[in-house]
Amino acid sequence: MKRRYPLVSPDESKQERIERVSKKAGDYEEISVNCAQGTLAALQEEFGFEGGGTLLKAATFFPGIMSRKETCGALLGGLMALGLAYGRDKLYDPAWSTPEANEEMFRYRRKVWRYCEAFKDQFGSTMCGDIRPLIMGRDYDTMDPEERRQFLEDGGKKKCRIPPETAARIAAEILLEDEE
């Protein structure tokens, strides 16, 4: 199924959209200090996905899977957006049981797998505990108030915009393939 996402202006290129959503994801990270929410919000706005504040609320504790240095929240925010584009909205739907629907879902799964692999290629990992030292020069225990303060003093808001920018860019590239 071809999906179409409205262009802001007829003269706007896909690259301009990708750059805009990437920058917006980074900006939202700086505002919220929440990579999952920043990535998701930027993609929701750019592609007109529903869910708004309810989905943002659900993503609240995703960064590093609740600061445990596990899966990067930016990756998860992008996965949520891709789920909005390609996922199903019922636990069981007979329409998804046809061979054609299974084939279509497998195509979507390949797209989402490519998203995860492309993100991993950028950082060498999908784990916050591996990514943050790459961009910050060290890791932080953000559950410890002193470490969190140090993270912010060391430029965490500015430096941690890189994963959301990357996740949003990769997700947007995949979503815009549907227009080709």
Helices and strands as residue ranges (DSSP letters): H 14-32, H 35-47, H 52-58, H 64-67, H 73-86, G 94-97, H 99-123, H 128-136, H 145-153, H 156-159, H 162-177
